């Protein structure tokens, strides 16, 4: 098993999961569709190069990291909404 490939896949999968977690609820479907395209490219790379075990290990590790992020940070700090943004100008 190639540790470098596993690390790259772990970073990619964890990035995908964390961005989906931290996305505003109204935009989540769009983000999931975009990342499904990226996941398909990763799947194609895994199948064409034969990195099956590295991809499964990376997916498992990234799920653990993503769950840990949600457990310690995400539960207490939910993603904000664009309705909550208040722009303060010169008149305010």
C-alpha positions in Angstrom: 0.0 0.0 0.0 1.3 3.4 -1.0 1.2 5.8 1.9 1.6 8.9 -0.2 -1.5 8.1 -2.3 -3.4 7.2 0.8 -2.6 10.6 2.3 -3.6 12.4 -0.9 -6.9 10.6 -1.0 -7.5 11.2 2.7 -7.0 15.0 2.2 -9.3 15.0 -0.8 -12.1 13.0 0.8 -11.8 15.0 4.1 -12.0 18.2 2.2 -15.1 17.1 0.4 -16.8 16.0 3.6 -15.9 19.1 5.5 -17.0 21.5 2.8 -20.4 19.7 2.5 -20.7 19.9 6.3 -20.0 23.6 6.5 -22.2 24.6 3.5 -25.3 26.6 4.1 -28.4 24.3 4.1 -30.0 26.0 1.0 -26.9 25.5 -1.1 -26.0 22.0 0.1 -27.6 20.2 -2.9 -25.6 22.2 -5.4 -22.4 21.6 -3.5 -23.1 17.8 -3.3 -23.7 17.7 -7.0 -20.4 19.5 -7.7 -18.5 17.2 -5.4 -20.1 14.1 -6.9 -18.4 15.1 -10.1 -15.1 15.4 -8.3 -15.8 12.1 -6.6 -16.3 10.5 -10.0 -12.9 11.8 -11.1 -11.3 10.3 -8.0 -13.2 7.0 -8.6 -12.0 6.9 -12.2 -8.4 7.5 -11.1 -8.7 4.7 -8.5 -10.0 2.2 -11.0 -7.6 3.1 -13.7 -4.5 3.0 -11.5 -5.6 0.1 -9.2 -5.4 2.0 -5.9 -8.4 0.2 -4.4 -7.1 -0.5 -0.9 -5.6 3.0 -0.6 -8.9 4.6 -1.5 -10.9 2.5 1.0 -8.4 3.2 3.8 -8.5 6.9 2.9 -12.3 7.0 2.8 -12.4 5.3 6.3 -9.9 7.7 7.8 -11.6 10.8 6.3 -15.0 9.7 7.6 -13.4 9.4 11.1 -11.8 12.8 10.7 -15.0 14.4 9.4 -17.0 12.9 12.3 -14.4 14.1 14.8 -14.6 17.6 13.3 -18.4 17.6 13.6 -18.3 16.1 17.1 -15.9 18.7 18.5 -16.5 21.8 16.4 -19.5 21.5 14.1 -22.2 20.7 16.6 -21.5 23.8 18.6 -20.8 26.1 15.7 -23.4 25.4 13.0 -22.9 27.0 9.5 -24.4 30.4 9.2 -27.0 31.5 6.8 -26.6 34.3 4.2 -29.7 35.9 5.7 -27.8 36.6 8.9 -25.2 38.7 7.1 -25.5 42.4 7.9 -23.7 44.9 5.8 -22.7 48.0 7.7 -22.2 51.0 5.4 -21.4 54.7 5.9 -24.9 55.5 6.9 -25.2 52.8 9.7 
